[in-house]
Amino acid sequence: MSRATKIAALAAGICGLVGSALSQQTPPPAAAQQQSGAEIRKAMVWKRFDYSCASDAKVTVYLRSQTAKVLYKDRMYLMKQTVSADGNRYSDGRFVWWGKGSGGFIQEDKPEGNGAMLVKDCKLVEAAKQDPAVISGSVTYRERIALPPTAVLEVKLLEVSKADAPATVIAEQKIATEGKQVPIPFELKLDPAKIDARHRYTVSVRILVGDQLRYVSDTAYPVQANGTSASGMEIIVKAVPPTR
């Protein structure tokens, strides 16, 4: 091997050792980003409900998806939602929180449903004073026809979660047009406690003149079930052929 060849081989070996050391000390940018991202966790958003119960007891319930954290007497119960035909039932295997409307209770979780009551007669604090959610928008149609002054606009928020069951009216507004023409604004106010994030909701609209249906919404206008306000909806209704 010539002297030049030996020098080249030695230089290559040194470069290889330096490169190996650097790669061990400093990860590639992509790997560094992945490692950094693995340490970042998004904050979990819980919805809080405060209850006043029998014997001046206090219960605080935090809900997120199908999980509940129930705070009672400085003890936190972490519960999962279970199947129930009546109300929202959460259990940790030992105790159950059963929320019904604006009330609820905690009792021992027994198969027969007769477990000892831990706290009962819980009522949602200031349920009537909570700020209502507002769903607002306007109603219009394409036809160039004026509405008679006796026309009535009906706007409803419907729960349509079950395909084999009739829709449930959650909120409703009736507007006497009294000569007003489209677009006509509407505003539905509802209690956020009545909204279940697992269910589906849609806005339905009708325009009637007397007992005659003149216009109807024939397209689904879904509303995100998060219990918060929604605005700017534009609902287009279609003419209904007159009945003979």
Secondary structure, DSSP 4 states (H G I P E B T S, - for coil): --HHHHHHHHHHHHHHHHHHHHHHHS--HHHHHHHHHHT--PPPP-EEEEEE-GGG-EEEEEEETTEEEEEETTEEEEEEE---SSSEEEE-SSEEEEEETTEEEEEE--TTS-PPEEEEEEEETTGGGSPPEEEEEEEE-SS--PPPTTEEEEEEEEE---TTS--EEEEEEEEE-TT--SSEEEEEEE-GGG--TTS-EEEEEEEEETTEEEEE--S--EE-SSSS-EEEEEEE-EEPPPP-
